[in-house]
Amino acid sequence: MKTKGPKNPKKAMIYYYVAALVMLLFMNAFVFPRLMRGTVQEVSYNQFITDLEAGKVIAVQENDSESTITYKAQDDQGREHIYETAWVNDPDRVNRLLEATAPDGSAVEYSGVIPTQTSPLMNLLFGLVLPVLFMVVLGQLLLRFMMKKMGGPNAMSFGKSNAKIYVEAQTGKTFADVAGQEEAKEALAEIVDFLHNPSKYNSIGASLPKGALLVGPPGTGKTLLAKAVAGEAGVPFFSIAGSEFVEMFVGMGAARVRDLFKQASEKAPCIVFIDEIDTIGKSRDNAAGISGGNDEREQTLNQLLTEMDGFDGSKGVIILAATNRPETLDKALLRPGRFDRRIPVELPDLEGRAAILKVHAKKVMVDENVDFMAIARATSGASGAELANMVNEAALRAVKQNRRIVHQEDLMEAVETVIAGYQRKNKVLSPREKRIVAYHEIGHALVAAKQTNSAPVAKITIVPRTSGALGYTLQIPEEESNLMSREEAFNKIATYTGGRAAEELIFGSYTSGAANDIEQATRLARSMVTRMGMSKQFDMMALATVNSQYLGGDAALACSEGTAQKIDEEVLALIKSAHAKAVEILKDNMDKMHELAAFLMERETITGEEFMEILNRQPEGSTFS
């Protein structure tokens, strides 16, 4: 729904003052006098005399200036009220008051109010000046609040951009602070060279792209890379989020875009960085179902396109933008002459993860014997932000252990904390549940260990975690692989089913503990059939498209209903076959499963070395033939 607001906040404040003045005059004329009078009841003079003679009157006051008589009296139920009557020239009133008695038998209190004349200056002060002053102060506070929402504390005009401006010393980032993104740094180094030596490009007639789009999953360091470019080039750095362009006031976004490019032209050479540009750069093709109609957002996008066409790239104004949803961007934004260079910022590989860990480890006290490559192998698929968080979690754990140096065990525990959550030491499992979880995890580990092309088991635990897991089996591959064979994928599914298979063999039934295993096994089996071409029935036929590879979107089937049913049948057959394989492996190693489960219940956490030692240990009295 489109929301409109006043285009001129100062004009809106004039309306406010006029309305406040009218309200103030109304209050002075009608409301305040009534409030001052309170709950006084007006009665006739005859009623006053009747109450006086009946002994109900407690006290009487005469007000000669207003020609009224105010008295306090009780009703028939004994409740006190204040009454007011008109002053009447009654010569017997004083004698009646002196002779009358109050309800308690005492004399009626009788007094006359001395007329006082309030100063006209005081009336003006309390009746008009102070209320008006209050309204003015309140109006100024509202005006400042509106201006802050519209353009920040330094802007008192509509549409002022609130982009943060950094100079070289303030960004504090260079390419040395960015690890694991060598390809992206190489692509951005050309921009740095252009800002340092523009004549080298201008002399040959080459022009650098006006805009570069950083594309990648969240946490991979897109903002860090943009700051590093500005730090390397030593130029001002404008940073603003896409959401800051669009607010409730119509025309605000377009005005801010104009002001941003005006500031950038004045500070050239410089870098303008727009984070989360998909907020304002979504496709305007509503038929595609990507985004709904929004006039304010579209006006902002149109203004951005116009400004990018209008400024001269040779001046050294470089536009960098970041998004993790490139498929939603408008095509006009990506055409040559605008954001025509796309720089992928992907999740780091094994070497990249190790380099990122070393960069962040410089900020903490780390033991010199720490093996960062081992940590990198255990964090496959982790982003730079997650790796930084792991180093920080390791430092926090070292402090809790009263140590000033981070050890290898701290980093490994931090990896598990980020993956599975903190240990829930206060959550106590019943002996029956503990036994079920132990056999479940040993089932996973045994199936994994008895299959070829399977990652070695690094740790088995039945200590509950805050993620909800009652236990887990950690596998760490010896080397990173970019390809997966059909055998490897099938073995993974078998490993996922190992926990449920162990429960079935030992207890004759199963629990809900395999819910996550079932989900992962089904997802992998469906990918084998629909995306990886690992189905004999469908061969190399593409049956699914990925909605958003950067957000981890599920695959949407692109086939008929009949084919979808056959896909389900093929997926089910794969999972059943893998399940049967897991059951067969566990049946062949039943004695080892009992021995390992008993050891795990006793220790709660065992290492991969301990697991393999027990698994490979020969029974007493056995001999090799």
Backbone hydrogen bonds, N-H to C=O, Kabsch-Sander energy under -0.5 kcal/mol:
donor,donor_aa,acceptor,acceptor_aa,energy
12,A,8,N,-1.7
13,M,9,P,-1.8
14,I,10,K,-1.5
15,Y,11,K,-1.8
16,Y,12,A,-1.6
17,Y,13,M,-2.3
18,V,14,I,-2.3
19,A,15,Y,-2.3
20,A,16,Y,-2.5
21,L,17,Y,-2.4
22,V,18,V,-2.2
23,M,19,A,-2.2
24,L,20,A,-2.2
25,L,21,L,-2.4
26,F,22,V,-2.1
27,M,23,M,-2.3
28,N,24,L,-2.4
29,A,25,L,-2.0
30,F,26,F,-2.4
31,V,26,F,-1.0
32,F,27,M,-3.3
34,R,30,F,-0.9
35,L,31,V,-2.3
36,M,32,F,-2.5
37,R,33,P,-1.5
38,G,34,R,-0.9
40,V,37,R,-0.7
41,Q,82,I,-2.3
43,V,84,E,-2.6
48,F,44,S,-1.6
49,I,45,Y,-2.2
50,T,46,N,-2.3
51,D,47,Q,-2.7
52,L,48,F,-2.2
53,E,49,I,-2.5
54,A,50,T,-1.8
55,G,52,L,-1.0
56,K,51,D,-2.3
57,V,51,D,-0.8
58,I,72,K,-3.6
59,A,72,K,-1.2
60,V,109,E,-2.7
61,Q,70,T,-2.9
62,E,111,S,-1.5
63,N,68,T,-2.8
64,D,62,E,-0.6
64,D,113,V,-0.6
67,S,63,N,-0.9
68,T,63,N,-1.8
69,I,85,T,-2.7
70,T,61,Q,-2.7
71,Y,83,Y,-2.3
72,K,59,A,-2.4
73,A,81,H,-2.0
74,Q,56,K,-2.0
75,D,79,R,-2.0
78,G,75,D,-1.7
81,H,73,A,-2.5
83,Y,71,Y,-3.0
84,E,41,Q,-2.5
85,T,69,I,-2.5
87,W,67,S,-2.3
90,D,88,V,-2.1
93,R,90,D,-1.5
96,R,92,D,-2.4
97,L,93,R,-2.3
98,L,94,V,-2.2
99,E,95,N,-2.0
100,A,96,R,-1.9
102,A,106,S,-3.9
105,G,102,A,-2.3
108,V,100,A,-1.0
109,E,58,I,-1.9
111,S,60,V,-2.0
113,V,62,E,-3.2
118,T,116,T,-0.7
123,N,119,S,-2.3
124,L,120,P,-2.3
125,L,121,L,-2.3
126,F,122,M,-2.9
127,G,123,N,-2.1
128,L,124,L,-1.6
129,V,124,L,-2.5
130,L,125,L,-2.7
132,V,128,L,-2.3
133,L,129,V,-2.9
134,F,130,L,-2.4
135,M,131,P,-2.2
136,V,132,V,-2.3
137,V,133,L,-2.4
138,L,134,F,-2.4
139,G,135,M,-2.3
140,Q,136,V,-2.3
141,L,137,V,-2.1
142,L,138,L,-2.1
143,L,139,G,-2.4
144,R,140,Q,-2.5
145,F,141,L,-2.1
146,M,142,L,-2.4
147,M,143,L,-2.5
148,K,144,R,-2.4
149,K,145,F,-2.1
150,M,146,M,-1.6
151,G,147,M,-3.0
152,G,147,M,-0.6
152,G,148,K,-1.4
155,A,152,G,-1.6
156,M,154,N,-0.5
160,K,157,S,-1.1
164,K,239,S,-2.5
166,Y,164,K,-0.5
166,Y,237,F,-2.3
170,Q,167,V,-1.0
171,T,167,V,-1.7
172,G,168,E,-1.2
177,D,174,T,-1.7
178,V,175,F,-1.3
179,A,177,D,-0.5
185,K,181,Q,-2.4
186,E,182,E,-2.2
187,A,183,E,-1.9
188,L,184,A,-2.1
189,A,185,K,-1.7
190,E,186,E,-0.6
191,I,188,L,-0.5
192,V,188,L,-1.7
193,D,189,A,-2.4
194,F,190,E,-1.9
195,L,191,I,-2.1
196,H,192,V,-1.8
197,N,193,D,-3.1
200,K,197,N,-0.8
201,Y,197,N,-0.6
201,Y,198,P,-0.7
202,N,198,P,-2.5
203,S,199,S,-2.3
204,I,201,Y,-0.5
205,G,201,Y,-0.5
205,G,202,N,-0.6
206,A,201,Y,-2.1
211,G,338,R,-1.4
212,A,319,I,-2.5
213,L,341,R,-3.3
214,L,212,A,-0.6
214,L,321,A,-3.7
215,V,213,L,-0.6
215,V,343,I,-2.2
216,G,323,T,-1.5
220,T,217,P,-1.2
225,L,221,G,-2.2
226,A,222,K,-1.9
227,K,223,T,-2.2
228,A,224,L,-2.2
229,V,225,L,-2.1
230,A,226,A,-1.8
231,G,227,K,-2.6
232,E,228,A,-2.7
233,A,229,V,-2.3
234,G,230,A,-1.8
235,V,230,A,-1.3
237,F,166,Y,-2.6
238,F,271,I,-3.2
239,S,164,K,-2.6
239,S,237,F,-0.5
240,I,273,F,-2.2
242,G,275,D,-2.9
244,E,241,A,-1.4
245,F,242,G,-1.4
246,V,242,G,-0.6
247,E,245,F,-0.6
252,M,249,F,-1.7
255,A,251,G,-1.9
256,R,252,M,-2.3
257,V,253,G,-2.2
258,R,254,A,-2.2
259,D,255,A,-2.3
260,L,256,R,-2.6
261,F,257,V,-2.2
262,K,258,R,-1.8
263,Q,259,D,-2.5
264,A,260,L,-2.3
265,S,261,F,-2.2
266,E,262,K,-1.7
267,K,263,Q,-1.6
268,A,264,A,-0.6
268,A,265,S,-0.5
270,C,316,G,-1.9
271,I,236,P,-2.2
272,V,318,I,-3.0
273,F,238,F,-3.6
273,F,271,I,-0.5
274,I,272,V,-0.5
274,I,320,L,-2.6
275,D,240,I,-2.2
275,D,273,F,-0.6
277,I,274,I,-0.5
277,I,322,A,-2.0
279,T,276,E,-1.9
280,I,277,I,-1.1
281,G,277,I,-2.1
282,K,278,D,-0.5
283,S,328,T,-2.5
286,N,284,R,-1.4
288,A,285,D,-1.4
289,G,286,N,-1.6
290,I,285,D,-0.7
298,E,294,N,-2.4
299,Q,295,D,-2.6
300,T,296,E,-2.0
301,L,297,R,-2.4
302,N,298,E,-2.7
303,Q,299,Q,-2.2
304,L,300,T,-2.2
305,L,301,L,-2.5
306,T,302,N,-2.3
307,E,303,Q,-2.6
308,M,304,L,-2.2
309,D,305,L,-1.5
310,G,306,T,-1.8
311,F,307,E,-1.9
313,G,311,F,-0.7
315,K,312,D,-1.5
316,G,313,G,-1.5
318,I,270,C,-2.2
318,I,316,G,-0.8
319,I,210,K,-2.7
320,L,272,V,-3.5
320,L,318,I,-0.6
321,A,212,A,-2.0
322,A,274,I,-1.9
323,T,214,L,-2.0
328,T,325,R,-1.4
329,L,326,P,-1.2
330,D,281,G,-2.6
333,L,330,D,-1.1
334,L,330,D,-0.7
334,L,331,K,-0.8
335,R,331,K,-0.6
338,R,335,R,-1.6
339,F,333,L,-2.0
340,D,211,G,-0.5
340,D,338,R,-1.9
341,R,211,G,-1.0
343,I,213,L,-3.1
343,I,341,R,-0.5
345,V,215,V,-3.6
346,E,344,P,-0.5
353,R,349,D,-2.8
354,A,350,L,-2.0
355,A,351,E,-2.2
356,I,352,G,-2.4
357,L,353,R,-2.4
358,K,354,A,-1.9
359,V,355,A,-2.0
360,H,356,I,-2.3
361,A,357,L,-2.0
362,K,358,K,-0.8
362,K,359,V,-0.7
363,K,360,H,-1.2
364,V,361,A,-1.2
366,V,364,V,-0.8
367,D,406,V,-2.9
370,V,367,D,-1.6
372,F,370,V,-1.0
375,I,371,D,-1.3
376,A,372,F,-2.4
377,R,373,M,-2.1
378,A,374,A,-1.2
379,T,376,A,-1.1
380,S,377,R,-0.6
382,A,379,T,-2.1
385,A,219,G,-2.4
387,L,383,S,-2.2
388,A,384,G,-2.2
389,N,385,A,-1.9
390,M,386,E,-2.0
391,V,387,L,-2.0
392,N,388,A,-2.0
393,E,389,N,-2.7
394,A,390,M,-2.3
395,A,391,V,-2.0
396,L,392,N,-2.3
397,R,393,E,-2.2
398,A,394,A,-2.1
399,V,395,A,-1.9
400,K,396,L,-2.0
401,Q,397,R,-1.6
402,N,399,V,-1.8
403,R,398,A,-2.6
406,V,365,M,-3.0
411,L,407,H,-1.5
412,M,408,Q,-2.3
413,E,409,E,-2.3
414,A,410,D,-2.0
415,V,411,L,-2.1
416,E,412,M,-1.9
417,T,413,E,-2.1
418,V,414,A,-2.4
419,I,415,V,-2.2
420,A,416,E,-3.4
421,G,416,E,-0.7
421,G,417,T,-1.5
424,R,464,P,-2.8
425,K,423,Q,-1.0
427,K,424,R,-1.3
428,V,426,N,-0.8
429,L,427,K,-0.5
434,K,430,S,-3.0
435,R,431,P,-1.9
436,I,432,R,-2.2
437,V,433,E,-2.7
438,A,434,K,-2.1
439,Y,435,R,-2.3
440,H,436,I,-2.3
441,E,437,V,-2.6
442,I,438,A,-2.4
443,G,439,Y,-2.1
444,H,440,H,-1.6
445,A,441,E,-2.4
446,L,442,I,-2.9
447,V,443,G,-2.0
448,A,444,H,-2.2
449,A,445,A,-2.5
450,K,446,L,-1.9
451,Q,448,A,-1.0
454,S,451,Q,-0.6
458,A,474,L,-3.5
459,K,474,L,-1.6
460,I,606,I,-2.6
461,T,472,Y,-2.0
462,I,604,E,-2.4
465,R,469,A,-2.8
466,T,422,Y,-2.2
467,S,420,A,-1.5
468,G,465,R,-1.7
472,Y,461,T,-1.7
474,L,459,K,-3.1
474,L,472,Y,-0.5
475,Q,473,T,-0.6
476,I,456,P,-1.9
489,A,485,S,-2.2
490,F,486,R,-2.5
491,N,487,E,-2.4
492,K,488,E,-1.8
493,I,489,A,-1.8
494,A,490,F,-2.2
495,T,491,N,-2.2
496,Y,492,K,-2.3
497,T,493,I,-1.8
498,G,494,A,-0.6
498,G,495,T,-1.0
499,G,496,Y,-0.5
501,A,497,T,-2.3
502,A,498,G,-2.1
503,E,499,G,-1.8
504,E,500,R,-2.2
505,L,501,A,-2.1
506,I,502,A,-2.3
507,F,503,E,-2.3
508,G,503,E,-0.6
508,G,504,E,-1.0
509,S,503,E,-0.8
514,A,511,T,-0.7
515,A,512,S,-1.6
518,I,514,A,-2.7
519,E,515,A,-1.9
520,Q,516,N,-2.3
521,A,517,D,-2.7
522,T,518,I,-2.4
523,R,519,E,-2.2
524,L,520,Q,-2.4
525,A,521,A,-2.4
526,R,522,T,-2.5
527,S,523,R,-2.0
528,M,524,L,-2.1
529,V,525,A,-1.6
530,T,526,R,-2.9
531,R,527,S,-2.1
532,M,527,S,-2.5
534,M,528,M,-2.6
535,S,539,D,-0.7
539,D,535,S,-1.7
541,M,538,F,-2.1
543,L,530,T,-2.1
543,L,541,M,-0.5
544,A,530,T,-0.7
545,T,556,A,-2.0
547,N,545,T,-0.5
547,N,554,D,-0.9
553,G,548,S,-2.9
556,A,545,T,-2.6
557,L,555,A,-0.5
558,A,543,L,-2.1
564,A,560,S,-2.3
565,Q,561,E,-1.9
566,K,562,G,-1.7
567,I,563,T,-2.3
568,D,564,A,-2.1
569,E,565,Q,-1.9
570,E,566,K,-2.3
571,V,567,I,-2.8
572,L,568,D,-2.5
573,A,569,E,-2.1
574,L,570,E,-2.1
575,I,571,V,-2.3
576,K,572,L,-2.6
577,S,573,A,-2.3
578,A,574,L,-2.4
579,H,575,I,-2.5
580,A,576,K,-2.4
581,K,577,S,-1.9
582,A,578,A,-2.2
583,V,579,H,-2.3
584,E,580,A,-2.2
585,I,581,K,-2.2
586,L,582,A,-2.2
587,K,583,V,-2.3
588,D,584,E,-1.8
589,N,585,I,-0.7
589,N,586,L,-0.6
590,M,587,K,-1.0
593,M,589,N,-2.0
594,H,590,M,-2.1
595,E,591,D,-2.3
596,L,592,K,-2.9
597,A,593,M,-2.4
598,A,594,H,-2.2
599,F,595,E,-1.9
600,L,596,L,-2.5
601,M,597,A,-2.4
602,E,598,A,-1.6
603,R,599,F,-2.3
604,E,600,L,-3.5
605,T,603,R,-1.0
606,I,460,I,-2.8
608,G,458,A,-2.1
611,F,607,T,-2.1
612,M,608,G,-2.5
613,E,609,E,-2.2
614,I,610,E,-2.0
615,L,611,F,-2.3
616,N,612,M,-2.5
617,R,613,E,-0.8
622,S,619,P,-1.9
